[in-house]
Amino acid sequence: MAIRIRTSRVTAAWIVVVALTIGATIWQSPAHRRRERDDANPQGIVSSRTDRDGLAQTIAAMELRLRRQPDDERAAVALADALLRQTRVTGNAGLALRAEEVLRRVVADEAAGDAAHYDAHRMLAAVYLSQHRFRDAIREADRCRAVRPNDAWTAGVLGDAHIELGDYDAAFAAFDRMSALRPDAASYARTSYARELQGDLDGALRLMTMAAEATPPLDAESVAWHHAQIGHLNLELGRVDAARRAFEHAAFVFPGHPLAVDGLAQVELAAGRREAALRLVQQRIAAAPSPADLALAGELLDALGHRDEAERDYKLAEAAWRSDVPEPAKLARFLAEHHRTIDAAVRLAEQASADRDDIFTNDALAWAYFNHGRLADARRAIGRALRTGTRDRDIRRHAAAIAVASDRMATR
């Protein structure tokens, strides 16, 4: 069977998290947060190290401070940032819930309309983004913007949330405002993603490289994240050797970073080395299983002739997307790709598209319709998926298949 190369994609939610928690201890830079200065924590209480030990130390120290003083806003913001970073490298969604809990405790005593806890509300918006609660993130960001209209960070949050909802005009306008207010790593990263969505991969790569160069060297997690994004863009451009170098750099800076390992698996797959790719994917699954990794492992096992093992991983991926990490659009696309319960794929994709109009949700809807035999509906949905000019390989592959089927139908 043909195995699709899945490269790690920047998502607004994570981009936001990064930019929100900006600081020497926050994870990225231009293309996903990281500047020398700590925006989310202006008091500078966050640890300057964001490797595994540094994050663990920050979490332990801030939890101790909060046990002594539960309403310590600075400690709550620092802890939330470290927890969100840990979520990204471990896949443990429960850490984001803990981050929300500590922040909400800080703001709980506010009177209506009070904006005393500005930094906590900023970080809370990032937490909501990480939980895919995009409208809640917009609400928090709007609250912050009413207090500080020229906060570039808030513009980035709004852009991230709007991009995930598919409101691209609002998202790109927010990113332009962010860049005008503060051209830095976080704004470069977001603008890079905007360029990628619009099909300008070379421009996206230049901006992501700028973001990586602007990231503080001690911010290991952010450095790794940015280089993984550089690897992703090089893969999209067909530059496999450059992609490998970027992913290897990410893995060197932050050993075991999930995006680095996943990226190296994609490099092996692009080079036709399925067994090597499978070993890396299984390494990720052993450390922190994700639905996407399980689905890819299933495809690799299937291609290598291990049908029973492949079916096991497919079932695990489906179960995880239904319960552990409920993402109806991704589950719908998975079901449609593998011709599993197509009725359910259509239902899930329609459910997702009722809430979000982003191009990836539209693609999932189009592919579910196509596999259900609803060609006219598939054409409409794939048109929405192509509207930004994206060069995403899966979307383009689906569009080509739908176009061929449409041409055949027209000549009958």
C-alpha positions as CSV (number, residue, x, y, z in Angstrom):
1,M,0.0,0.0,0.0
2,A,1.1,3.6,-0.5
3,I,2.3,5.2,2.6
4,R,1.7,8.9,3.0
5,I,4.6,11.0,4.3
6,R,3.2,12.9,7.3
7,T,5.4,15.8,8.3
8,S,4.9,17.6,11.6
9,R,2.7,20.6,11.0
10,V,2.7,23.7,13.0
11,T,-0.6,24.3,14.6
12,A,-1.9,27.5,15.8
13,A,-2.5,26.1,19.2
14,W,1.0,25.1,19.8
15,I,2.4,28.2,18.1
16,V,0.4,30.3,20.4
17,V,1.6,28.4,23.4
18,V,5.1,29.1,22.5
19,A,4.6,32.7,21.8
20,L,2.5,33.2,24.8
21,T,5.1,31.9,27.2
22,I,7.8,33.6,25.6
23,G,10.9,34.0,27.6
24,A,14.4,32.7,27.9
25,T,12.8,29.7,29.3
26,I,9.9,29.5,26.9
27,W,10.3,27.3,24.0
28,Q,10.7,28.8,20.7
29,S,11.4,31.8,18.7
30,P,10.2,33.4,15.5
31,A,8.2,30.6,14.3
32,H,6.9,29.5,17.5
33,R,8.1,31.5,20.3
34,R,11.2,32.5,21.7
35,R,12.8,35.6,22.3
36,E,15.5,36.6,24.7
37,R,13.0,38.6,26.7
38,D,10.2,36.9,28.7
39,D,6.9,38.4,27.5
40,A,4.6,36.1,29.4
41,N,6.6,36.4,32.5
42,P,8.0,39.9,32.5
43,Q,9.3,39.4,36.1
44,G,11.7,36.8,34.6
45,I,11.1,34.1,37.1
46,V,11.2,31.3,34.6
47,S,14.2,29.0,34.5
48,S,16.6,29.8,31.6
49,R,16.8,26.1,30.8
50,T,14.1,24.2,28.9
51,D,15.7,20.8,28.5
52,R,14.1,18.0,30.4
53,D,15.9,18.6,33.6
54,G,15.3,22.3,33.4
55,L,11.6,21.9,32.9
56,A,11.3,19.4,35.7
57,Q,13.2,21.8,38.0
58,T,10.9,24.7,37.1
59,I,7.8,22.6,37.7
60,A,9.0,21.4,41.1
61,A,10.1,24.9,42.2
62,M,6.9,26.6,41.1
63,E,4.7,24.0,42.6
64,L,6.5,24.5,45.9
65,R,5.9,28.2,45.7
66,L,2.2,27.7,45.0
67,R,1.8,25.3,47.9
68,R,3.0,28.1,50.1
69,Q,1.1,30.8,48.3
70,P,-1.7,29.5,46.0
71,D,-2.4,32.9,44.5
72,D,1.2,33.7,43.5
73,E,0.6,34.8,39.9
74,R,4.2,34.8,38.8
75,A,4.7,31.3,40.0
76,A,1.4,30.2,38.4
77,V,2.4,31.7,35.0
78,A,5.9,30.1,35.1
79,L,4.4,26.7,36.1
80,A,1.8,26.8,33.4
81,D,4.5,27.6,30.8
82,A,6.6,24.7,31.9
83,L,3.6,22.3,32.0
84,L,2.6,23.3,28.4
85,R,6.1,22.6,27.3
86,Q,6.1,19.3,29.0
87,T,2.7,18.5,27.3
88,R,4.4,19.1,24.0
89,V,7.3,16.7,24.6
90,T,5.4,14.0,26.5
91,G,1.9,14.1,24.9
92,N,0.3,14.1,28.4
93,A,-2.8,16.3,27.9
94,G,-3.4,16.2,31.7
95,L,-0.6,18.6,32.2
96,A,-2.5,21.3,30.3
97,L,-5.5,20.8,32.6
98,R,-3.1,21.3,35.6
99,A,-1.9,24.5,34.0
100,E,-5.5,25.7,33.6
101,E,-6.2,24.9,37.2
102,V,-3.3,26.9,38.7
103,L,-4.1,29.9,36.5
104,R,-7.8,29.9,37.2
105,R,-7.1,29.8,40.9
106,V,-5.1,33.0,40.5
107,V,-7.9,34.9,38.6
108,A,-10.8,33.4,40.7
109,D,-10.8,36.4,43.1
110,E,-11.2,39.0,40.4
111,A,-14.1,41.3,40.4
112,A,-16.1,41.6,37.2
113,G,-14.1,43.5,34.7
114,D,-11.0,43.5,36.9
115,A,-7.8,43.1,34.8
116,A,-5.3,42.9,37.7
117,H,-4.0,39.5,36.6
118,Y,-3.0,40.3,33.1
119,D,-0.1,37.8,32.8
120,A,-2.3,35.0,34.1
121,H,-5.0,35.8,31.5
122,R,-2.4,35.9,28.7
123,M,-1.2,32.4,29.7
124,L,-4.7,31.1,30.1
125,A,-5.3,32.0,26.5
126,A,-2.3,29.8,25.6
127,V,-3.6,27.0,27.7
128,Y,-7.0,27.2,25.9
129,L,-5.2,27.0,22.6
130,S,-3.4,23.9,23.7
131,Q,-6.7,22.3,24.6
132,H,-8.2,23.3,21.2
133,R,-10.6,25.7,23.0
134,F,-10.1,28.3,20.3
135,R,-13.1,30.5,21.1
136,D,-12.1,30.6,24.8
137,A,-8.6,31.6,23.7
138,I,-10.1,34.5,21.6
139,R,-12.2,35.6,24.6
140,E,-9.1,35.7,26.8
141,A,-7.0,37.5,24.2
142,D,-9.7,40.1,23.6
143,R,-9.8,40.7,27.3
144,C,-6.1,41.3,27.3
145,R,-6.2,43.5,24.2
146,A,-8.8,45.7,25.9
147,V,-6.2,46.4,28.6
148,R,-3.1,46.6,26.4
149,P,-4.0,47.2,22.8
150,N,-0.4,47.2,21.6
151,D,0.6,43.9,23.1
152,A,2.1,41.9,20.1
153,W,1.7,38.7,22.0
154,T,-2.1,39.1,22.2
155,A,-2.2,39.7,18.4
156,G,-0.4,36.4,18.0
157,V,-2.8,34.5,20.2
158,L,-5.8,35.9,18.2
159,G,-4.1,34.9,14.9
160,D,-3.4,31.4,16.2
161,A,-7.0,30.9,17.3
162,H,-8.5,32.3,14.1
163,I,-6.3,30.1,12.0
164,E,-7.4,27.0,13.7
165,L,-11.0,28.0,13.1
166,G,-10.4,28.6,9.4
167,D,-10.9,32.4,9.7
168,Y,-7.8,33.1,7.6
169,D,-8.3,36.7,6.8
170,A,-8.6,37.6,10.5
171,A,-5.6,35.3,11.3
172,F,-3.3,36.8,8.7
173,A,-4.3,40.3,9.7
174,A,-3.5,39.5,13.4
175,F,-0.1,38.2,12.4
176,D,0.6,41.3,10.3
177,R,-0.2,43.4,13.3
178,M,2.0,41.3,15.5
179,S,4.9,41.6,13.1
180,A,4.4,45.4,12.9
181,L,4.3,45.7,16.7
182,R,7.2,43.4,17.3
183,P,9.2,41.7,14.6
184,D,10.8,38.8,16.5
185,A,11.0,35.0,16.7
186,A,7.4,34.5,17.6
187,S,6.1,36.7,14.8
188,Y,8.5,35.2,12.3
189,A,7.2,31.7,13.2
190,R,3.6,32.7,12.8
191,T,4.2,34.4,9.5
192,S,6.1,31.4,8.4
193,Y,3.0,29.2,9.0
194,A,0.8,31.7,7.2
195,R,3.1,31.5,4.2
196,E,3.0,27.7,4.3
197,L,-0.7,27.7,4.4
198,Q,-0.7,29.9,1.3
199,G,1.7,27.6,-0.6
200,D,4.8,29.8,-0.3
201,L,7.1,27.1,1.1
202,D,10.4,28.9,0.3
203,G,9.1,32.0,2.1
204,A,8.0,29.9,5.0
205,L,11.4,28.3,5.2
206,R,13.2,31.6,5.2
207,L,11.0,32.9,8.0
208,M,11.3,29.8,10.1
209,T,15.1,29.9,9.7
210,M,15.0,33.5,11.0
211,A,12.9,32.3,13.9
212,A,15.4,29.6,14.8
213,E,18.3,32.0,14.6
214,A,16.5,34.4,17.0
215,T,15.9,31.7,19.6
216,P,18.1,31.8,22.7
217,P,20.5,28.9,22.7
218,L,19.7,27.9,26.3
219,D,16.0,27.4,25.2
220,A,16.7,23.9,24.1
221,E,13.1,22.9,23.7
222,S,12.4,25.9,21.5
223,V,15.5,25.4,19.4
224,A,14.6,21.8,18.8
225,W,11.1,22.7,17.9
226,H,12.2,25.3,15.4
227,H,14.7,23.0,13.7
228,A,12.0,20.3,13.5
229,Q,9.8,22.8,11.6
230,I,12.7,23.6,9.3
231,G,13.0,19.9,8.7
232,H,9.2,19.7,7.9
233,L,9.4,22.5,5.4
234,N,12.4,21.0,3.7
235,L,10.6,17.7,3.4
236,E,7.6,19.4,1.8
237,L,10.1,20.9,-0.7
238,G,11.6,17.5,-1.4
239,R,14.9,18.4,0.2
240,V,15.4,15.2,2.1
241,D,19.1,15.6,3.0
242,A,18.4,19.1,4.4
243,A,15.4,17.8,6.3
244,R,17.6,15.1,7.9
245,R,20.1,17.6,9.0
246,A,17.5,19.8,10.6
247,F,15.8,16.9,12.4
248,E,19.2,15.6,13.6
249,H,20.0,19.0,14.9
250,A,16.7,19.1,16.8
251,A,17.4,15.6,18.2
252,F,20.9,16.7,19.3
253,V,19.7,19.8,21.1
254,F,16.8,18.0,22.8
255,P,17.3,14.2,22.8
256,G,14.1,12.4,22.2
257,H,12.1,15.4,21.2
258,P,8.9,13.9,19.6
259,L,9.0,16.2,16.5
260,A,12.7,15.3,15.9
261,V,12.0,11.5,16.2
262,D,8.9,11.8,14.0
263,G,10.8,13.9,11.5
264,L,13.6,11.4,11.2
265,A,11.0,8.6,10.6
266,Q,9.6,10.7,7.8
267,V,13.1,11.1,6.3
268,E,13.6,7.4,6.4
269,L,10.2,6.8,4.8
270,A,11.0,9.4,2.1
271,A,14.2,7.5,1.3
272,G,12.2,4.2,1.1
273,R,13.6,2.7,4.3
274,R,10.3,1.5,5.8
275,E,11.9,-0.8,8.4
276,A,14.1,2.1,9.7
277,A,11.1,4.4,9.8
278,L,9.1,1.8,11.7
279,R,11.8,1.4,14.3
280,L,11.7,5.2,15.0
281,V,7.9,5.3,15.1
282,Q,7.8,2.4,17.5
283,Q,10.4,4.2,19.6
284,R,8.0,7.1,19.8
285,I,5.1,4.9,20.7
286,A,7.1,3.2,23.5
287,A,7.9,6.6,25.0
288,A,4.5,8.4,24.5
289,P,2.0,6.8,22.1
290,S,-0.1,9.1,19.9
291,P,-2.9,8.3,17.5
292,A,-0.9,9.6,14.5
293,D,2.1,7.5,15.4
294,L,0.0,4.4,15.9
295,A,-1.7,5.0,12.5
296,L,1.6,5.4,10.8
297,A,3.0,2.3,12.5
298,G,0.0,0.4,11.2
299,E,0.6,1.6,7.6
300,L,4.3,0.6,7.8
301,L,3.5,-2.8,9.2
302,D,0.8,-3.3,6.6
303,A,3.2,-2.4,3.8
304,L,5.8,-4.8,5.3
305,G,3.2,-7.6,5.3
306,H,2.5,-7.7,9.0
307,R,-1.3,-7.5,8.6
308,D,-2.3,-8.6,12.1
309,E,0.1,-6.2,13.8
310,A,-1.0,-3.4,11.5
311,E,-4.7,-4.0,12.4
312,R,-3.8,-3.9,16.1
313,D,-2.2,-0.5,15.7
314,Y,-5.1,0.8,13.6
315,K,-7.5,-0.2,16.3
316,L,-5.4,1.5,19.0
317,A,-5.2,4.7,16.8
318,E,-8.9,4.8,16.3
319,A,-9.6,4.2,20.0
320,A,-7.2,7.0,21.0
321,W,-8.7,9.5,18.5
322,R,-12.2,8.6,19.9
323,S,-11.3,8.9,23.6
324,D,-7.8,9.9,24.7
325,V,-7.4,12.6,22.1
326,P,-10.8,13.3,20.7
327,E,-10.2,14.9,17.3
328,P,-13.1,14.1,15.0
329,A,-11.5,15.6,11.8
330,K,-8.3,13.5,12.2
331,L,-10.3,10.4,13.0
332,A,-12.6,11.0,10.0
333,R,-9.6,11.3,7.7
334,F,-8.1,8.2,9.2
335,L,-11.3,6.2,8.7
336,A,-11.7,7.4,5.2
337,E,-8.1,6.7,4.2
338,H,-8.3,3.2,5.4
339,H,-11.9,2.5,4.3
340,R,-13.1,1.8,7.8
341,T,-16.7,2.6,8.7
342,I,-17.1,5.3,6.0
343,D,-20.5,6.3,7.4
344,A,-18.8,7.2,10.7
345,A,-16.1,9.1,8.8
346,V,-18.7,11.3,7.1
347,R,-20.6,11.9,10.4
348,L,-17.4,12.8,12.3
349,A,-16.2,15.1,9.5
350,E,-19.5,16.9,9.3
351,Q,-19.4,17.3,13.1
352,A,-15.9,18.8,12.9
353,S,-16.8,21.1,10.0
354,A,-19.8,22.5,11.9
355,D,-17.3,23.9,14.4
356,R,-14.2,24.6,12.3
357,D,-13.7,25.8,8.7
358,D,-10.0,25.3,8.4
359,I,-8.5,23.6,5.3
360,F,-7.6,20.4,7.1
361,T,-11.1,19.9,8.4
362,N,-12.5,20.6,4.9
363,D,-10.0,18.1,3.5
364,A,-11.2,15.4,5.9
365,L,-14.8,16.2,5.0
366,A,-14.0,16.0,1.3
367,W,-12.2,12.7,1.6
368,A,-15.0,11.2,3.7
369,Y,-17.6,12.3,1.1
370,F,-15.4,10.9,-1.8
371,N,-15.1,7.5,-0.2
372,H,-18.8,7.5,0.5
373,G,-19.5,8.1,-3.1
374,R,-20.8,11.7,-2.7
375,L,-18.7,13.2,-5.4
376,A,-20.5,16.6,-5.7
377,D,-20.2,17.1,-1.9
378,A,-16.5,16.1,-2.1
379,R,-15.8,18.7,-4.8
380,R,-17.3,21.5,-2.8
381,A,-15.4,20.5,0.3
382,I,-12.1,20.1,-1.4
383,G,-12.6,23.5,-3.0
384,R,-12.7,24.9,0.5
385,A,-9.6,23.0,1.4
386,L,-7.7,24.4,-1.5
387,R,-8.8,28.0,-1.0
388,T,-5.6,29.3,0.7
389,G,-3.3,27.9,-2.1
390,T,-1.8,25.2,0.2
391,R,0.7,22.7,-1.2
392,D,0.0,20.2,1.5
393,R,0.6,16.8,-0.1
394,D,-2.4,15.0,1.3
395,I,-4.8,17.7,0.3
396,R,-3.4,17.9,-3.2
397,R,-3.5,14.1,-3.5
398,H,-7.1,14.1,-2.5
399,A,-8.0,17.0,-4.8
400,A,-6.4,15.1,-7.7
401,A,-8.3,11.9,-7.0
402,I,-11.6,13.9,-6.8
403,A,-10.8,15.7,-10.0
404,V,-10.1,12.5,-11.9
405,A,-13.4,11.0,-10.6
406,S,-15.3,14.1,-11.6
407,D,-13.8,14.1,-15.1
408,R,-14.8,10.5,-15.6
409,M,-18.3,11.2,-14.4
410,A,-18.5,14.1,-16.8
411,T,-17.6,11.9,-19.8
412,R,-20.1,9.2,-19.1
